[in-house]
Amino acid sequence: PSWRPASMAPLRWPLGALCALAGAGRAGALFFELKPGAGEECFRWIPALGQRCVGKYEADGPEEGVVVRMVGPEGKELWRKTEASGAVQGVDVHSEGDSYSLCFESTISENQMISFDVRWGHDYDHDLDEGGREIKKYVTQNHTDRMKDTVLKLYSRVLDITEQQEFAITREAVHRETAESTNTRVVWWTLME
């Protein structure tokens, strides 16, 4: 799906969003500052036929207050939320070339940081056999044994690191004590001269 800003209101795009736009194809997580009274900030996609929108959003600031809405083809509002964080409601694409916008508007007098992660994809990303039936994948003993081996290796490495840290702390304490003792002797030697 292609992705681009819906409206460039008075060109108030935050630098972070511009940098994210440069590398966004499917749009991963984006962050931007939502300013009070600046109007809506909208992000637009033109997904492929049959794709579905999934994701989440969150507002963060001294206070949170945001209206989030999905606008579909012909400017029709598909859903609206007023929670400070939540899941983006799924939207299915029924026609090729339709554009969809996810819009954020502040309801408070403070700046907020908005983060969201939205993806468009197909629901049918499953493995199918020759007859078109879904191939079910089950977790086997082999899977759990490999996971157990990996966890044990990680645990062993964590213990090694902990041991090294304890040695370094002990060594540092011994050297600190030697240095303090030497400094004390130097002070006494200086006073006795």
N, C-alpha and C positions, 0 to 999 in steps of 0.2 A: 504494500500500500504506500502511496505517496503521502507525505506529511508536510504541511506548511501552515503558517499562522493565518487565521481567518481574517482578522482585522489588525491593521498596524496602527490602532488608535493613534494618538499623536506621537508615533515612533518611540514609545516608552518601553521598548523591549529591554529587559535586564540582560546584562552581559552574559550571565550564566546560561540563559535560554538561547542566546545567539550562538554560544559555543556548542551547546547541545544540538542545536539545529544543524550545525555543520556536519556532525557525525550521525545524525539520526536518520535511519532508514525506516525502521519499524517503530521507532520511538521507545526508548527505554525509560528509565526514571529521569524526570526533569524537575528542576527546582527553579523557582522564580519568586521575586518579591511582589506581593499584591498590595498596592497602595490604596488607602481609603479615598473614595470620591473619584477615582481614576476611570471608572466604568468597568466594563467586563474585559477580561483577558481571555481570549479564545484560541484554541489550538484545533486545527482542521486536518482531517484525513480524508482520503479518497480510497477506501478499501476495495478489494476485489469482491466480486459476486460470491455470496455464500459464506463470507467471513463473519466472525463474531467478535465483539469488543469485550475485553475483560481487563480488570485492573483495580487499582485502589488510589486513594488520594489522602492527603493530610495537611491541615493548616497548623502553623506553629507561630506563636508570638506571645506578647504580654497578655493578650486575650485572643480568643479565636472566634471568628464569626464570618462565615462564608456561605454563599449560595453557589451550588454546583449544579450545572444542568447540561444535558446532552441535547444538541439541536441537530435534527435530521434534515433530509432533503426538503427543499422549499421552506426552510426556516421553522419547521414544525418542532416544538419542544417534545422530546421523547420521555424525559424524566427530569425531576428536580429534587435536590436534597439540600438540607440546611445544617447537617451535622458537620462538625469540625474535621472529622475523618470518617472514612468508610470505603466500601467497595463501589466500584463503578458498575452500575447495572448493565447486564448484558444487552447488547443491541445487535440484531442480525441484519446483514446487508441483503436486500431483495432485488436490487437493480444495479447493473454495472454503471460506474461513473458517478454514483451518488456521493455527496460529500456530507461528512458528519463533523460537528464541532463540539468540543468539550470546553465549557465556559465557566469561569470563576469570577465572582463579584464579592467584594468585601462588604460586610454589614456593620463594621466597627470603625472607630476613629484612629486605630493604630495600624502600622505596617505589619504585615504577616508574611511569613515564608511559606509558600505552598510547594509541596512535593507531590508528584503523581507518577504512576507507572501504569501505562495503558498499552495494551497489545491487541492487535487484530490478527486473527488466525482462523483456521477451520476447526470445527468440532470433531471432524472425522479423522483426525490424525491417529488412526489405529492400524495395527497390522491385520491384514485380511488374508484368508486362504483363497485357493482358486475358485471356490464357490461363493466368495464374497462374504463369508462368515468371519466374525472377529476371532482372532487367535488369542486365546487367553494365556497370559503369562503368570506363572505362579512362582513364588519364592521357594527355592529348594534348599536342601541341607548344604549343598555346595556354595550357594549364595551366602548363607549365614556363616559358613566356615571361613570364606574369604573375608567377610566383614570382621569376624572375630580376629583373624590374623592381623588385619590392618589396625584394629583397635589395640591389640597387644603390642604391635610395633610402636605405635604412637605412645602408649603408656610407658614402654621401655625408654623411649627417647626423652619423655618428660622426666622420668626418674633420673636419667643421666644429667639432664640440664639442672635439675634440683640439686644433685650431688655436687656438680661443678660450682653452682652458686654458693652452696654451703662452704665449700673449700675456699672460694674467693673471699667470702665474708670473714672466715676464720683467719685467713692469711692477712687480710687487711687489718683486722683487730690486733694481731701480733705485731705487725709493722707499726701501727699507730702507737701501741704501747711502748715499743722500742724507741720511736721518735720522741715521744713525750718524756721518757726516762732520760734520753740524751739531752733534750732541751733543759730539763731540770738540772742535770749535772753541769751543763754549760753555765746556767744562771748561778749555781753555787760556786763554780770555779771562778767566774767573773767577780763575784762578791768577795771571795777569799783573796784575790790578788790585790 
